[in-house]
Amino acid sequence: MNEQRRQILQMLADGKITADEAERLIVALERARSDAPPAAEPRPKPRPKYLRVVVNSADDVGVDGPTRINIRVPLQLLRAGVRLASLVPPQALAKVNAELDRSGVPIDLTELKPQHIEELIEHLDDLTVDVDDPDTKVQVFCE
């Protein structure tokens, strides 16, 4: 029930208007609503399917000319990986965490949950990557 209709019914309950007046007001509201152009409802943003990493470097350092890298990772793969991680025994995760930490990747896989991946994917729209080299362009985005 919309706010205006609720207010009309409240005025009727409070005795400020009669039942006939309430009916006329409600009919007028419905008529005004049908005359008004329908508001365009905002369409939900489509759920991204891929994480893209694109690197274009104008440097001719390589034998074959400029470097171009275009990586497209299905986000469903990331989601499935998180779900699979929950099946790994805690003792194994502790060993994996220790090896990752020793390699300079301080991630605790026991804390990784599916909702964390969804939050990460939502925030990738805001991601920017700065590269100090004027001859290189790096893009990371979801599509």
N, C-alpha and C positions, 0 to 999 in steps of 0.2 A: 504494500500500500504506500502510495507516495505521500509526501509531507503535507501537501495542500489538502488532500482528501482527509487525512487524519485530523487536520485542524478544523475542517468543516464538521466532522463527526464529534470532535471535542466541544465545539460551540453548541452543537445540538444537545449533547449530554449536559452541558452547563446551563441550558435553558436560554441561551443568548439568541438563538434562532429557532424557528419552527421546523417541523419535519418537511413541510412544503418548500420552505426556503432552502433547507439543506439539499433537497432533491434538485432544485433549480441550479444551485451552485455546482453540484456534482455534474449535472448535465452540461453546464457551461464549461466546466473544466475539461470534460471529455471532448466537447466540440472544439475547444481551443487546441487541445492536444492533437486531434485529427487534422486540423488546419495547418498546424506547424509542420515544417519540413522535418522528416526524421533525422535526428542527429546521427552523424556518421560515428559509429562506435569504433574506437581505436582497435585495430587488428593486433592481436598478440604477435610479438616478434617470432618469426619461425625459429625453431630449435636448430642450432648449428649442427652440421654433420661432420665437419672437418676442421682440424687445426692446420693452418698453413704457415710455413716459414719460407720466405722468399728472400734471397740474397742476390744482388746484382752489383758486381764490382767492375769498374772501368779499368782497373789496373791490368796491364798486359804482362804480368809477372809470369803467368803460365805459358807453356809452349803453344797451347791452342787458343790463346787470346783471353778475353775477359772471363771472369768467373761468374757463372750463373748457377744458383742452387734453388730448387723449387721442391719443397717437401710438403706432402699432403697426408696427414695422419688422421684416420677415421676416429672420431671421438668415441664411437661405440667400442673401439678397441681399448681405450683408456677406461671406460666404464666397466667393461668385462674384466680387465686386469684388476681393478679395485675389488670387484666381487670375488675373483679368484684368490686374492690375497687374504681374504677372510677365512679361506679353507686351509691355509698353511698353519701348521702347529706353532704355538707360541715359542717353543724352543728354537725352531728353525728361523723364525722371524728375528729372534734376538741375535742369532749368528749373522743373519743378513744385515741387520742394522749395524752391527759391529764392523762388518766389512765395508759397508757403505761409508760409515764414519771414518774409518781408517783411510778410505780413498778420497776423503774430502767432501762427501755428500752426507751432511748431517740430517737424515730423514728418519723418522720413526714410523715404520710401516704398520706398527700395531695401532697407531692413531689414525690411519687413513681409512676413511669411511666414504660410502657412495655419495652422501650429501656434500662432502668436501669437494669431490670432483665436480658436482653440479654447480656449486658456488664458484669454483675456479673457472668453469666454462662461462658462467654468467659475467664474471669480471674480465674475461679476455677481451670483451668489446672495448674496455677502457685501457687496454695495454698499449704502451708505446715503447719503442726501442730506439735508443740514441746510439749512433755510431760516430766516433770521432773522426773517421776518415771521410773527407769530402767526396772521394771517388767511389764510395760504397753505399748502397742503399739496402737496408734490412727491414723487412715487414714481417710481423707476426700477427695473425688474425684468425678469426673463426669465420667459416662460411657454411 
